[in-house]
């Protein structure tokens, strides 16, 4: 990794740390980020429910990409944060699928 890339990454981490923990509005910023991240997950769950019974890795990946691209057009939400949240949902796709199955069973 280049030195300039490392410096930029360090600066970005510092800025994010300040935004969420050091700024006078840190508590509000954390609440906002938690809210849209929760909304993102809920929208993914809704879209995946429409697919039907067969929910596998590829379906979850496509749904997450679709919902994340819609969130990227929203003002005030950092695209990198959206990508991180989407990546987390993708890496835990099996848990998302289990949660979908559990919700479907509880509705019957």
N, C-alpha and C positions, 0 to 999 in steps of 0.2 A: 504494500500500500504506500502511495506517495505521501511525503510529509505534508503537502498542502491538503490532501484528502483527510489525513488524520487531524490536522488543525481544524478543518471545517467541521468534521464530525464532533470534535471536542467542543467547539463553539456552539454547535446545534444542541448538544446535550446540556451545556450550561444554560442556554436560552430556555430550553424546555424545563429545566429544573427551576429556573427563576420564575417562569410563567406559572408553574403548578405549585411552587412552594415559597418563593421569595417575594413575589409582588404583593402589593397591598390588596389585590383582588384574587389572590391565589385560591382561596376557598371557593369563590364563585366560579373560577376557571375550572377547577376540578369537578364541580357539580355539572357544569355544562358539558364537559368531555364525557363524564360518566353517563349523562342523559342520552347524548347522541349515540354513544357506543351501545347502550342498551336498546335504543331505538333501531339501530342498524341490525342488531341480532334479532330483534322481534320481526323486522321486515324480512329478514332472511328466512325465519321460521314460517311466516305467512306465505311467502313465495314457494317455499319447499312443500308446504301442505297442498298447494294447488296441483303439484306434480302427481300426487297420488301415492299409492302404496310403495312403489319401487323408489326408494331413496338410497342412492349409493354415493360413493366419493365424487364421481363426475358430476352428478346432479347438484350436490352441495357446492362444488367448486364453481359451476356455472351460475348458480343462484347468487352466491356471494359476490362474484364478479359483476353481475347485473345490478345488484343493489348498491354495491360500492361505487359503481360508475354513476349511479343516480345521485348518491351523496356527494360526489366530487363536484357537482354543479352548484351545491348549496354554498352561499356566501358565509364566511365566518368560520368554516371548518377547514382546518389544515389538511391538505391532500395526503401528506405523509402520515398524519395520524389516522386517516381513513385507511390507508394502505396497511398500516400496522394492525389495526383492528380487524381488517379483512384477512390478513395473514394469520392472525390468531384463530379466527373462526375456521379458516381452511385447515390449519394444523390440528384442530380439534374437531374435524368433521365427523368423526365417529360418535363423539359425545352429542353433537347437534342432531345426528340421525337418531340416536337413542332417545333424546328428548322429544323429538317429533313422534316417534312410535309410542312413547309413553303418553303423550297428550292425545293421540288418536284413540288409544285404548280407553282412556278416562272419559272420553266424550261418548263412547258407545253405551 
